Amino acid sequence: MRTSLKWLVDKNKREMLAFMGAGIAVVIGGARTAFMYFQNKPGFPLKIEASYNACIGAEKNVALQIQCS
């Protein structure tokens, strides 16, 4: 424990450790993004539908339907 604290006291070693940690985080994030992008699930919804009812004025009722493909 004491030797690891002595190792972390050195500014250059702390900077190197921070740089390596950031690099590992970027690589993991990029790998996850690539995996999610190239993963092809057959049950993935390709169409999203949403319906909204809006009341405009005293007696008007407007129904909106939005479809995204």
N, C-alpha and C positions, 0 to 999 in steps of 0.2 A: 504494500500500500504506500509506504513512504517513498519507495523508488519511483512509483508511478506519479506521485505528486511532484517529485523533483523533476521528472521528465516533462510534466505539464507546465512547469514554471518557465521553461525556455520559450520565448515568444515565437521563434521560428518553428518549433515543433507544434505549438498550438495552431499556428497559421497553416501548417502542412496538414494537420489533422482536420481542421475546418474545411480546407480545400478538398481533401479526399472525401469527407462526409457529404459535402455539397455535390461532388461528382457522382457519388454513389446514389444520392437521392435523385439526381437528374436521370441517370441510367435506369433506375427502377421505374420512375415516372414515364419515361419514354417507352420502356418495354411494356408497361401496362397499357399505355395508349395504343401502341402498335397491336397488342394482343386483342384489345377491345375492337379496334378498327377492322382487323382481318378475321376476327371470329365470325363465323357464319352460322347463326342459330336458325333452324327452320321455323321455330315458333315465335320468332321476333315479329312484333306488330309493324306492318309496313304502312298501315293507314290509321290515322288518328282522327276521330270525329268528336266534335263538341257541339252541344246545343245550348242556346241561351234564350231566355224569355225576358223581354224588356217591356216595361209599361211606360208608354209615352202619353202624357196628358191624362185626361179623366177616363176616356173610354177606348183608347187605342192600345192594342196589344200586338207587339211585333215579335215574331219568332225568327231567330237567326240560326243558321246552321253553317258551320265551318268545317271543311274537310282539308286535310293536309296529306299529301302522298309523298 
